[in-house]
Amino acid sequence: MTESTRHGGHKVADVLLKFGTEHIFTLCGGHISPILVASKEKGISVIDVRHEVTAVFAADAVTRLSDKPGVAVVTAGPGLTNTITAVKNAQMAQSPVILIGGATATVLKGKGALQDIDQMALLRPHVKWAGSVNRVRNIDAVIDKAFEQAYKGVPGPVFIEFPVDLLYPESVIREWYGLTSGKGSNPLEKFYLNWHLKRLFGDNARSDFSHQEITAPQPRQDHAQKAARMVEAANSPLMLVSSQAMLSAEAVPALRDAILKLGIPTYLSGTARGLLGQDDGIFFRHRRSDALKQADLIMLAGAPFDFRLAYGRKIPRSTPVVSINRSKQDLNLNRKPDLGILADPAVTIQSIADISKKNSGGWEDWLVHLKELGNEREKEIEQQAVESTGNLNPINLLKKLDSHLSRKTVLVADGGDFVATASYIVSPRGPLAWLDPGPFGTLGVGAGFALGAKICRPDSDVWIIYGDGSVAYSLAEFDTFTRHKLPVIALVGNDAGWAQIKREQVDIFQNDVATLLTHTDYHVAAEGYGGKGFLLDSVENLEKVCKDSLSISRSGQPVLINAILGETDFRKGSISI
């Protein structure tokens, strides 16, 4: 490659490589073509999807499941506006996604150029940091700054805007601006454009790149010691571990070891699901609210007192709370903890476990009681699983599905009633084997998360659990699965409606307006995109369908199972406020 053929897209690809980027997710556009071409030339895998929101969701999954950067590249204007839901989801999930967007040429901003909008004003409220590149020589420094901001402190998505005339070769830009021929050119205009391009491309070879390693925020030693003393004094402690404790995939084994060493009865939520299993003896999944009311010490690892914990209202004020969080705001949200530790939860739990003198013992009666609570709920679920529901009982279906999942399974939960039911029934097979939207509760994450998961775990069976509401958001990505040979399996719980909303709406207002769907042939649509579809209307066929689906997926073809469900009141009263 000569300097005359090198362009800004090459500089972008070079810096992404320095940060360990292996994949970028995109939907093509003229504003970003140089980045895509250069990335492919440099050995970065370019995964093109059917909707920009999927690109960001996929990047989000990569950064959650690995310590590799999750990068999405989208074109200007509508390409960028299409990402907003996924960007906001990443912000609320504290996921360090790198979003790169094209933009109109620097000299044409505000002059009616194609897809020219104020992108910075649009993105700033939804990202941790946003920056725009104004000279080719600054590309390195701006990307470096973006990565630093994405990962330090409380992680979050960042946005980098690249005007199109910084990405293409200078010769192409000169031609676009009519500078290759002097005919009919206004001398003053020509002078200005030449000066402008000299500024854009001048000193192109210079690099301001100065990457520094980002380390997880460490706890104060006195805070870790105080937490350890509080654990030692407790008779019925409880720990809740959430997604923020899982920010580093590399640190997850050490986190698991520390939790087991500490021995505190533990509930898991979000991406932390699967960190512990039933065989570990301290993991519980049912009757969390009852347990929180009865505990004499509560330790929150990356879990704020938001709607998921009833804003802290259901925990007695007399119960001491230790909260560990990277975010000062989340640390004190709705209820100030007795001990607030502003640090990385995973690192802090390891410190507490190293200090505590009461590890893995001393709470036998409390553990027995919690097991009894869990067993009571399991018996209730068993009874609900055999109830007649008209079509497939969703609880029974999910219980049987759980028995067929391999140990190398990653579960992707897209929103809805069926998916929320699955969170009570289906067990993740290990750490970082469960992906859900997080606190934003958005629909449509399924295909993007599955793309990222299959790329990170190519040897794993990746299952998307969809409702018939959420599947419509990303069904077209079966085309992406097929083209890129990323064979995932989707299970659609098809109850012909927005069940969670319908249940409460009809109960309160006696009206089902806007909550009804039909038993659409989603399996046929998947086949139209190159996948294999199954209609499942009898639980007796489930074993064969599961075996066939796994076989087909492992041979390289994506699969969709369209399961026709009956109605259940399993999650009655589940609407959150």
C-alpha positions in Angstrom: 0.0 0.0 0.0 1.3 3.4 -0.9 0.7 6.7 0.9 -1.5 7.8 -2.1 -3.8 4.8 -1.6 -3.9 4.9 2.2 -6.9 6.7 3.7 -8.6 7.5 7.0 -10.3 4.1 7.0 -6.9 2.5 7.3 -6.0 4.6 10.4 -9.3 3.6 12.0 -8.7 -0.1 11.4 -5.1 0.2 12.6 -6.2 1.6 16.0 -9.0 -0.9 16.4 -6.5 -3.7 15.9 -4.2 -2.2 18.6 -7.1 -2.6 21.0 -7.6 -6.2 20.1 -10.7 -5.8 17.9 -11.4 -9.0 16.1 -15.0 -8.3 14.7 -17.0 -5.3 13.8 -20.8 -5.3 13.2 -22.3 -3.1 10.5 -24.9 -2.3 7.9 -23.1 -0.8 4.9 -23.3 2.9 3.9 -21.3 5.2 1.7 -20.2 7.3 4.7 -18.4 4.3 6.3 -17.2 2.2 3.4 -13.5 3.0 3.9 -13.6 1.7 7.4 -15.3 -1.6 6.4 -12.9 -2.1 3.4 -9.8 -1.3 5.5 -10.9 -3.5 8.4 -11.3 -6.5 6.1 -7.9 -5.8 4.6 -6.4 -5.7 8.1 -7.9 -9.1 9.0 -10.9 -7.8 11.1 -14.0 -9.8 10.5 -16.8 -7.7 9.2 -20.3 -9.0 10.0 -23.0 -7.2 8.1 -26.5 -7.4 9.5 -30.1 -6.4 8.4 -30.7 -3.6 10.9 -28.3 -1.3 12.6 -29.8 -2.0 16.1 -28.6 -5.6 15.6 -25.1 -4.4 15.0 -25.0 -2.6 18.4 -26.6 -5.5 20.2 -24.1 -7.9 18.7 -21.2 -5.6 19.8 -22.8 -5.5 23.3 -22.8 -9.3 23.5 -19.1 -9.5 22.5 -18.0 -7.1 25.2 -20.1 -8.9 27.8 -18.9 -12.4 27.0 -15.2 -11.6 26.3 -12.6 -9.1 27.1 -12.5 -8.1 23.4 -14.0 -4.8 22.3 -17.5 -4.8 20.9 -17.5 -2.4 17.9 -20.4 -1.4 15.7 -20.0 0.8 12.6 -23.0 2.5 11.1 -23.6 5.1 8.4 -24.8 8.6 9.0 -28.3 9.9 9.7 -30.9 7.1 9.8 -28.2 4.5 10.2 -27.3 6.1 13.4 -30.8 6.9 14.6 -31.7 3.2 14.2 -29.2 2.3 16.9 -30.6 4.5 19.7 -32.5 1.7 21.5 -29.5 -0.6 21.6 -27.2 2.2 22.7 -29.5 3.2 25.5 -29.7 -0.5 26.5 -25.9 -0.7 26.7 -25.8 2.5 28.7 -28.2 1.2 31.3 -26.4 -2.2 31.3 -23.1 -0.4 31.8 -21.7 -2.2 28.7 -18.6 -0.6 27.0 -19.8 -0.7 23.4 -17.8 1.3 20.8 -20.2 2.9 18.3 -18.6 4.5 15.2 -20.8 6.6 12.9 -20.3 8.2 9.6 -21.2 11.8 9.1 -21.6 14.4 6.3 -18.4 16.1 5.0 -16.9 18.7 7.2 -17.3 21.5 4.7 -21.0 20.6 4.0 -22.4 20.5 7.6 -25.6 22.5 7.8 -25.8 23.0 4.1 -28.5 20.4 3.3 -26.2 17.5 2.6 -27.5 13.9 2.5 -28.4 12.6 6.0 -26.9 15.6 7.7 -28.3 15.9 11.2 -26.9 17.0 14.6 -25.7 13.5 15.5 -23.7 14.6 18.6 -26.7 16.2 20.2 -28.7 13.0 19.5 -26.2 10.6 21.0 -24.7 12.5 23.9 -27.6 11.8 26.3 -27.3 8.1 25.7 -23.6 7.5 25.8 -20.8 7.9 28.4 -18.7 10.0 26.0 -19.0 11.3 22.4 -16.4 12.7 20.2 -16.0 13.9 16.6 -12.8 13.7 14.5 -11.9 16.9 12.7 -8.5 16.0 11.2 -7.0 12.8 9.8 -4.0 13.0 12.2 -6.4 13.1 15.2 -8.1 9.7 14.4 -5.7 7.8 16.6 -6.1 10.1 19.6 -9.9 10.3 19.4 -10.4 6.5 19.2 -7.9 6.1 22.1 -9.9 8.5 24.2 -13.1 6.7 23.3 -11.8 3.3 24.6 -10.5 4.9 27.7 -13.9 6.5 28.5 -15.7 3.3 27.6 -13.8 1.1 30.1 -12.7 3.3 33.0 -14.8 3.7 36.2 -18.4 2.8 35.3 -18.3 1.3 31.8 -20.6 2.4 29.1 -21.1 3.0 25.4 -19.2 5.7 23.6 -19.7 7.3 20.2 -17.2 8.5 17.6 -18.3 10.5 14.7 -16.3 10.4 11.4 -17.1 13.0 8.7 -16.9 11.2 5.4 -14.2 13.5 3.9 -11.7 12.3 6.6 -12.1 8.6 5.6 -11.7 8.6 1.8 -8.3 9.2 0.0 -7.5 12.9 -0.5 -7.6 12.4 -4.3 -11.2 11.3 -4.1 -12.2 14.2 -1.9 -10.5 16.7 -4.3 -12.5 15.2 -7.2 -15.7 15.5 -5.1 -15.0 19.1 -4.4 -14.3 19.9 -8.1 -10.6 20.7 -7.4 -9.1 18.4 -10.1 -10.2 20.8 -12.8 -10.1 24.5 -12.6 -12.8 25.0 -15.2 -15.7 27.2 -13.9 -14.3 27.3 -10.4 -14.7 30.4 -8.2 -11.1 31.3 -7.3 -12.1 32.3 -3.7 -14.0 29.1 -3.2 -11.1 27.1 -4.7 -8.7 28.8 -2.4 -10.8 28.0 0.7 -11.3 24.4 -0.3 -7.6 23.9 -0.9 -6.9 25.5 2.5 -9.5 23.3 4.2 -8.2 20.1 2.7 -4.7 21.0 3.7 -5.9 21.3 7.2 -7.8 18.0 7.0 -5.0 15.9 5.6 -1.9 17.9 6.6 0.6 16.0 8.7 -1.3 12.8 8.0 1.5 10.5 9.1 1.6 11.9 12.6 0.1 9.8 15.3 -1.2 11.0 18.7 -1.9 7.4 19.9 -1.1 7.0 23.6 -3.0 3.9 24.8 -3.0 3.2 28.6 -4.2 0.1 30.3 -7.5 0.5 32.3 -7.6 -1.2 35.6 -10.7 -2.1 37.7 -11.5 0.4 40.6 -10.0 -1.1 43.7 -11.7 -1.0 47.1 -10.3 0.8 50.1 -8.7 -1.7 52.5 -10.6 -0.4 55.5 -13.9 -0.9 53.6 -13.0 -4.5 52.7 -12.0 -5.2 56.3 -15.2 -3.6 57.7 -17.3 -5.7 55.3 -15.5 -8.9 56.4 -16.2 -8.1 60.0 -19.9 -7.6 59.2 -20.0 -10.9 57.5 -18.4 -12.6 60.4 -20.9 -11.1 62.8 -24.0 -12.2 60.7 -26.1 -15.2 61.4 -28.2 -15.1 58.3 -26.3 -13.1 55.6 -27.4 -12.9 51.9 -25.5 -11.8 48.8 -27.0 -10.7 45.5 -24.6 -10.7 42.6 -25.6 -8.9 39.4 -24.2 -8.1 36.0 -21.7 -5.4 37.1 -19.7 -8.1 38.9 -19.2 -9.8 35.5 -17.6 -6.9 33.6 -14.3 -8.8 33.0 -14.6 -12.3 31.5 -11.1 -13.0 32.5 -11.9 -12.2 36.2 -15.0 -14.5 36.4 -13.2 -17.7 37.6 -11.6 -15.8 40.4 -14.9 -14.2 41.3 -16.6 -17.6 41.5 -13.8 -19.0 43.7 -14.1 -16.0 46.0 -17.9 -16.4 46.4 -17.5 -20.1 47.2 -14.8 -19.3 49.6 -16.9 -16.7 51.4 -19.8 -19.1 51.6 -22.6 -16.6 51.9 -26.0 -17.8 50.5 -26.2 -16.1 47.1 -28.8 -15.1 44.5 -27.8 -14.2 41.0 -29.3 -11.9 38.5 -28.7 -10.6 34.9 -25.4 -11.8 33.3 -24.4 -13.3 36.7 -26.9 -16.1 36.2 -24.9 -19.3 35.8 -22.0 -18.2 37.9 -23.1 -20.8 40.5 -25.1 -24.0 40.2 -27.2 -26.1 42.5 -24.2 -28.4 43.3 -22.4 -25.4 44.9 -24.6 -25.5 47.9 -24.9 -21.7 48.4 -26.9 -20.8 45.3 -30.6 -20.1 45.4 -33.0 -18.9 42.8 -36.5 -18.9 44.3 -38.3 -16.9 47.1 -35.7 -14.1 47.0 -38.1 -11.5 48.4 -38.8 -13.7 51.4 -35.0 -14.3 51.9 -34.2 -10.6 51.8 -36.8 -9.9 54.4 -35.4 -12.5 56.8 -31.7 -11.9 56.3 -29.7 -10.0 59.0 -27.0 -8.8 56.5 -27.4 -8.1 52.8 -24.5 -7.7 50.5 -25.2 -6.2 47.0 -22.6 -6.8 44.4 -23.4 -4.5 41.5 -27.1 -4.5 42.2 -28.8 -1.1 42.9 -32.0 -0.6 44.8 -34.1 0.0 41.6 -37.4 -1.6 40.6 -35.8 -5.1 40.6 -35.4 -4.8 44.3 -38.6 -2.9 45.0 -36.5 0.3 45.5 -35.3 -1.2 48.8 -38.7 -0.8 50.4 -39.2 -4.5 51.2 -36.0 -4.8 53.2 -36.3 -3.9 56.9 -34.6 -0.7 57.8 -32.9 -2.5 60.7 -31.1 -4.9 58.3 -27.6 -3.7 57.6 -26.7 -3.4 53.9 -23.3 -3.6 52.2 -23.4 -2.3 48.7 -20.5 -2.6 46.2 -20.8 -0.6 43.0 -18.7 1.2 40.5 -21.3 3.9 40.2 -21.7 6.4 43.1 -25.3 7.1 41.9 -26.3 3.4 41.9 -24.5 2.9 45.3 -26.9 5.3 47.0 -30.0 4.9 44.8 -33.2 5.0 46.8 -31.6 3.8 50.0 -28.2 4.6 51.4 -26.3 1.5 52.4 -24.7 1.1 55.9 -21.5 0.5 54.1 -21.0 1.7 50.5 -17.9 0.5 48.7 -17.2 2.5 45.5 -15.2 -0.1 43.6 -15.4 -3.1 41.3 -17.7 -5.7 42.8 -15.6 -8.7 41.6 -12.3 -7.3 43.0 -14.0 -6.3 46.2 -15.6 -9.7 46.9 -12.2 -11.3 46.4 -10.7 -8.9 49.0 -13.5 -9.6 51.5 -13.1 -13.4 51.0 -9.4 -13.1 51.6 -9.9 -11.2 54.8 -12.9 -13.0 56.3 -12.3 -15.5 59.1 -15.7 -17.2 58.7 -15.4 -18.5 55.2 -17.7 -21.3 54.1 -19.3 -22.1 57.4 -21.4 -21.0 60.3 -24.7 -20.6 58.5 -26.0 -24.2 58.3 -29.4 -23.5 59.8 -29.9 -20.5 57.5 -28.9 -22.5 54.5 -31.3 -25.3 55.4 -34.1 -22.7 55.8 -33.4 -21.2 52.4 -33.4 -24.6 50.8 -36.8 -25.3 52.3 -38.1 -22.0 50.8 -36.8 -22.9 47.4 -38.2 -26.5 47.6 -41.6 -25.1 48.4 -41.5 -22.9 45.3 -40.2 -25.8 43.2 -43.2 -27.9 44.3 -45.6 -25.1 43.2 -43.8 -24.9 39.8 -44.1 -28.7 39.4 -47.9 -28.4 40.0 -48.2 -25.5 37.6 -46.3 -27.4 34.9 -49.0 -30.1 34.7 -52.0 -27.7 34.5 -54.0 -27.7 31.3 -53.5 -24.6 29.3 -55.1 -25.4 26.0 -52.0 -25.7 23.9 -48.5 -26.3 25.2 -48.0 -25.5 28.9 -45.1 -23.0 28.7 -43.7 -24.2 32.1 -43.8 -27.8 31.1 -42.2 -26.9 27.8 -39.4 -25.0 29.4 -38.7 -27.7 32.0 -38.4 -30.4 29.2 -36.2 -28.0 27.2 -33.9 -27.5 30.2 -33.3 -31.3 30.3 -32.1 -31.3 26.7 -29.6 -28.4 26.8 -26.0 -29.4 26.5 -23.3 -28.2 29.0 -21.9 -26.0 26.3 -25.0 -23.8 25.9 -25.4 -20.1 25.8 -28.9 -18.7 26.5 -30.1 -15.4 25.0 -33.2 -14.1 26.6 -35.3 -11.6 24.5 -38.0 -9.9 26.4 -41.6 -11.1 27.1 -43.7 -13.2 29.3 -42.4 -16.5 28.0 -38.8 -15.4 28.3 -39.4 -14.1 31.9 -40.9 -17.5 32.7 -37.8 -19.2 31.3 -35.6 -17.3 33.8 -37.3 -19.2 36.6 -37.2 -22.6 34.9 -34.2 -22.9 32.6 -30.7 -23.1 34.2 -27.7 -21.5 32.6 -24.9 -24.1 32.2 -22.1 -22.0 33.5 -20.7 -18.5 34.0 -21.4 -16.1 31.1 -23.9 -18.4 29.6 -26.9 -16.2 30.0 -27.6 -12.8 28.2 -30.6 -10.6 28.8 -31.3 -6.9 28.1 -30.7 -5.7 31.7 -32.6 -3.0 33.5 -33.9 -1.3 30.3 -36.1 -4.3 29.6 -36.1 -3.7 25.8 -37.3 -6.1 23.2 -35.3 -7.1 20.1 -31.9 -8.0 21.6 -32.2 -11.7 20.6 -30.6 -11.9 17.2 -27.8 -9.4 18.0 -26.9 -11.0 21.3 -27.0 -14.4 19.6 -24.7 -13.2 16.8 -22.1 -11.9 19.3 -22.5 -15.0 21.5 -21.9 -17.4 18.6 -18.9 -15.5 17.5 -17.4 -15.6 21.0 -18.4 -19.2 21.6 -18.4 -20.9 18.2 -18.4 -24.4 19.7 -21.4 -23.7 22.0 -25.1 -24.2 21.2 -26.6 -20.7 21.2 -30.3 -20.6 22.0 -32.5 -17.5 21.7 -35.6 -17.7 23.8 -38.2 -15.4 22.1 -41.8 -14.5 22.8 -43.9 -14.0 19.7 -43.8 -10.3 20.3 -40.0 -10.0 20.5 -39.2 -12.4 17.6 -40.6 -10.0 15.1 -38.0 -7.4 16.0 -35.1 -9.4 14.6 -36.5 -12.3 12.5 -34.8 -10.9 9.4 -31.5 -11.6 11.0 -31.9 -15.3 10.1 -30.6 -14.1 6.8 -27.5 -12.9 8.6 -27.1 -16.2 10.5 -27.3 -18.0 7.2 -24.9 -15.8 5.2 -22.3 -15.8 7.9 -22.7 -19.4 8.9 -23.6 -18.6 12.5 -26.1 -21.4 13.2 -28.2 -20.4 16.3 -31.4 -22.0 17.5 -34.4 -19.9 18.3 -37.4 -21.1 20.4 -40.4 -18.9 20.0 -43.1 -19.1 22.6 -46.1 -18.3 20.4 -49.2 -17.5 22.5 -50.7 -15.1 19.9 -50.5 -12.1 22.0 -48.6 -9.7 24.3 -49.3 -12.0 27.2 -47.8 -10.0 30.1 -49.6 -6.8 29.1 -52.8 -8.5 28.1 -53.1 -10.4 31.5 -53.0 -7.2 33.6 -54.8 -5.0 31.1 -57.8 -7.3 30.8 -57.9 -7.8 34.6 -57.9 -4.1 35.3 -59.7 -2.6 32.3 -61.6 -5.7 30.9 -60.3 -4.8 27.5 -57.6 -6.6 25.3 -57.1 -3.7 22.8 -53.7 -3.8 21.0 -52.6 -7.0 22.9 -53.6 -9.7 20.4 -51.5 -11.3 17.7 -52.0 -14.5 15.7 -50.3 -17.9 15.7 -48.0 -16.7 12.9 -45.9 -19.3 11.0 -42.6 -17.9 12.2 -40.9 -21.2 11.3 -41.9 -20.7 7.7 -40.4 -17.2 7.7 -37.1 -18.5 9.1 -37.0 -21.0 6.2 -37.4 -18.2 3.8 -34.2 -16.7 5.1 -32.3 -19.9 4.7 -32.9 -21.5 8.1 -34.8 -24.6 9.2 -38.2 -24.3 10.8 -40.2 -26.6 13.1 -43.8 -26.2 14.3 -44.1 -27.6 17.8 -47.7 -28.0 19.0 -47.2 -31.1 21.2 -44.8 -31.7 24.0 -44.5 -35.3 22.9 -42.6 -34.1 19.9 -40.2 -31.9 21.9 -37.5 -34.4 22.4 -37.3 -35.2 18.6 -37.5 -31.5 17.7 -34.7 -30.6 20.1 -32.4 -33.4 18.9 -33.1 -32.5 15.3 -32.5 -28.8 15.9 -29.2 -29.4 17.7 -28.1 -31.7 14.8 -29.1 -29.2 12.1 -27.5 -26.3 14.0 -24.3 -28.1 14.5 -24.2 -28.9 10.8 -24.2 -25.2 10.1 -27.9 -24.2 9.5 -29.8 -21.9 11.9 -33.1 -23.3 13.3 -36.4 -21.7 14.6 -38.9 -23.7 16.7 -42.4 -22.2 16.7 -44.0 -23.5 19.9 -47.8 -22.9 20.1 -48.5 -22.0 23.8 -51.5 -22.0 25.9 -52.3 -19.3 28.5 -51.0 -19.4 32.1 -51.1 -17.1 35.2 -47.6 -18.1 36.2 -46.5 -14.5 36.1 -49.7 -12.7 37.2 -48.9 -9.3 38.7 -45.5 -9.1 37.1 -45.8 -5.6 35.5 -43.2 -3.3 37.1 -43.6 0.4 38.0 
